Amino acid sequence: MQVERKCKNCGAKFMARKADVNRGWARFCSKSCKAKAQEKRTGQYSQMLQNLDNGNAYNGYDADMDAAGHIFASGVFGHGQS
């Protein structure tokens, strides 16, 4: 069963499953609206960017490792891919 909801970020109307509403979910029309609301609330992403611009690490974030990729993310190491 679907119910009409109003996005808490942009105000758009959208349809959501009643079971999700009962769980406290279905507050945003999309993942991007949820991310925008979360950034407004926490400011984590802008803080990370500012720290990186200043040459500082951010809670263990390693830009070099991110650029190189994680060894388990590619699927090359023992994940059945060649």
KAPE-V659776 format. One record per backbone hydrogen bond with DSSP energy under -1.0 kcal/mol. NH is the residue of the N-H (numbers start at 1). CO is the residue of the C=O. If there is no record, write none. Layout:
BEGIN
nh:co
NH:CO
NH:CO
END
This chain:
BEGIN
nh:co
3:16
5:14
7:12
8:27
14:5
16:3
18:1
21:17
22:18
23:19
24:21
25:20
34:30
35:31
36:32
37:33
38:34
39:35
40:36
41:37
42:38
43:39
47:43
48:44
49:45
50:46
51:47
52:48
53:49
54:50
55:52
56:51
61:58
66:62
67:63
68:64
69:65
73:70
78:76
END
